[in-house]
Amino acid sequence: MKAKKAINGFFFSFMLVALINCSQKEEKQQTNWKEASWEKIEASSENTEVNFMMWQGSPVMNNYINNYVIPALKEKYKIDLKISSGQGPEIVQLLMNEKQAASDQGQIDMVWINGETFFQLRKIEGLYGPFVQQLPNAEYIDFDDPFISIDFQQNINNMEAPWGISQFAFVYDSAKVANPPKNLTALTAFVKANPGTFTISNDFSGMTLLKAFLAELGGSPNSLDGSFDQQKYDTLSNQLWQWINENKQYFWKEGSTFPKEHSRMDQMFASGELLLSYGFAEGGIEEKVIQGLFPKTTRGYAWKNGTVLNSNYLGITYNAKNIAGALTVINFLLSPEAQLKKADPGGANANTVLDMDKLPEEWQKKFQTITTRQYGPSLDELRTHAIKEPAPEYMLKLYEDFRTHVIEK
Amino acid sequence: MKISEPMLLKNRGNIGILLFFGVIIMPFAIAFLYALLYSFGLVGILNDGFTIAYWLTVLSAPQLGYSFLYSALIAAVSVIFSVGLSLFTVLYLKKALNKPFINFMLYMPLAIPGIVSAFFTYQLFARTGFFSRLSYQLGIITEAASFPDLINDQFAFGIILTFISLLAPFFILFYLNLYKNENLEALERVAISLGANPKLATLKVSLPILLKKSQTVVLLYFIFLLGAYEVPLILGQESPQMLSVLILQELRQFDLNKIPEGYTMAVIYTSVVSLITFFIFRSQKNKVIHG
C-alpha cells in the first residue's frame, strides 16, 4: 500500500504540475455549508459561477437550460451557470481522475445523473452530501415514494436531489402495427411475423429492457425487488438468454449484431427499419414527433408485467468549488416555477418530481393547466405497470452476460 | 556578440529535439506509464495494490486476440485496395489526373474527416440508405430487407469502403508526386527506346520503384488503420470489434472494477504497435546503410 501511495503521489504531483497547475488555485472554501443557514448559502452564491455537467443530447432540454434556467438564475441570484457536456461515463472518469490526483478544487460543481451513475459515484465516493434536506424546495417532494427515495435499490440518503421522473416505455407506429406485443410470448409471435424489425441496444436502454424481461420471467412486477440474488439471477437470465438466442434469427440483422447505442434505434424506427422501439421518458415520443423525427401515428405503452419507473437526479461533486452556488441552483431547479416550465409538453416535456398534494394551491392550479400530450402516453397512464429499478448488480451482470451469452455467441 | 551560423543551426536542432521530446514523447510516455501502473493495480482509486490478475484475465480471454486479427485484416484489405487503386490510377490514368476538375476532386476527400465519411457511407449503403431506396424505386428489390447487408455487417464492408475512400486520394497524390520526383516517365521512355513494350515498361520499371519507395508509408497507414476509432464505431459490429472500439468500451464500462482490464489492453496494443513501428524503421535504416 505504501508503494502504491508513493507511486500515486509521484505520478500525480507530476501530472498536476505539468497539466493542471497552469491555472491559479483558488482559495479553498472553509465554510461548512452543511451547518450554514439557507440565507447565508443564497447570499454567498451571488455573483459566483456554477459549473454544471449534463447530458446535452436533448434539444428541448438544452433549450430549457439555455433559454430559461440560465437567464433566470442570472436575474434572481446573479449566478453564472456554465454548462459542460458529459454524462455517466464522462462524469465518473473525470471524478475518478480528480480523486486520484487528490484535487480538492474540481472542474465541475454539480451533475445530472441517473441510478447507474449514482451507483458508480457512490462507489468512488464522488458525491458531496448529504444536502437535499437543506433545500427549501425539498418540502414539495414526497420522499416516501420509493420511486424517488430509492435509486437502484439504494436509499438516496439525501446525497442526490430528484429532478425528474420517467418510465421506460415501448414505442410503435399505430399506422403499421395494430396490436403491439406486451409480453414475451406476444413478442415471440411479433418478431416471427415481422422479422428484422426488433433489436436490443447494447447500452443502458437495452439493459433496462432486459430487466423488464427478467422481471416477467420472474413472474411478477416485484420479482427483482430487494438486494441482488445470484441464484435468482442465474435462473432467470438463463431463461432470458435461451429466449433471445432462440429468437434472435428474427431480430434486426438476424441477431448477428446489435446497435451500440439507443439513439441509433430512434433513427431506424424513424426510417421504418424497426417497427418496435423503446426508451425512457415514456418513450420520448412527444419530443420526437414534434421534431418531425417520428410519425404522428407513433404511440407508446408499458409492458404488461411492467417497465422500470425511476427518477433522475442532481448531485454535487465531492470537490465542488462552489457548493453554495450548486445548492442554490439545485434548489431553484426544484422550485414549482422551474418544474412547471420543465413540464411544458411543447418544451422539455419532463414529469415533475413535485408532489401536487404538498404544493400551495396556486401552484397546484398552474400544474393542472398543463396540456396533455398529443402523441405519447402520460406517466399516470403507464404508472400502473411500473417496476422498481433492480439492484445495480443485475445491471452489471446483464451487461457482461449479454455480451458473452448473446453478442459473442 | 555575434553568433556563428553553425551554432545557430545547432541550437535550432536542439530546440527541435526538445520540442519533439516535450510535445510528443513525454506525454506519450507518461500516458503509457500511467496505463501500465493502472493495469498492475498500482494506481486507480479502486485498486488495492500490485496484482497481475487483470493481465491474466485479458490474456486468457480470446476477445483481444480476435480483435487484433479482425483489425489487422480490415487494415490490410483497406490498405491493399487503396494502394492498388491508386497505383492503377497513377500509372494508367495519369493524363486525366492533370485536369483541374479531377485534381480538385482528388484533394476534396482529404478535407473530409473520418467520422463524416462514415456517416456518408451509412447514408448511402444502409438498408434504408440512398442505394437501397434507389434499388426499390427501380424495382430491383421489393423491400428494404432484400438490400445487401453492407453496414454493421460481418465482412466490415462499410468500414473497408470508408477507409478506401479516405486513403485512396492520399495515395494517388503521393504516387503522382513520387512518379514525377523519381522521373519515372523518363525511365519508362528509356526502357521503351531500348525495346520494351510500353505496358511492360510500366510494370517492370515504374511499379517496382513506386512500391519500394512507398513501403514505409504503406506500413504506417496500416498501423494507423489498426487503431482507427470513429469509422468502426459507426459502421462496425458489436463483435468482433476493432481494437480502439474494444479498448474504449472496456475503459468506459459500468463495472468500475474492470476498468484496469481496459488499461491492460491499451498497454498490450501500444506495445505491439510500437514494436512493429520500431522494426519497420530499423529495417528501413539498415536498407539505407547496406543498400
Interface residues (C-beta under 8 A of the other chain):
Chain A: M1 A3 K4 I7 N8 F11 F14 M15 A18 P89 V92 Q93 M96 K99 Q100 E116 Q120 K123 I124 P195 G196 N202 K253 S256 T257 F258 P259 K260 M268 S271 G272 E273 M395 L396 Y399 E400 R403 I407 E408
Chain B: I30 L33 Y34 L37 G41 L42 V43 G44 I45 L46 N47 D48 G49 F50 Q63 R127 T128 A144 A145 D149 N152 D153 Q154 L233 Q237 E238 S239 L251 R252 Q253 F254 D255 L256
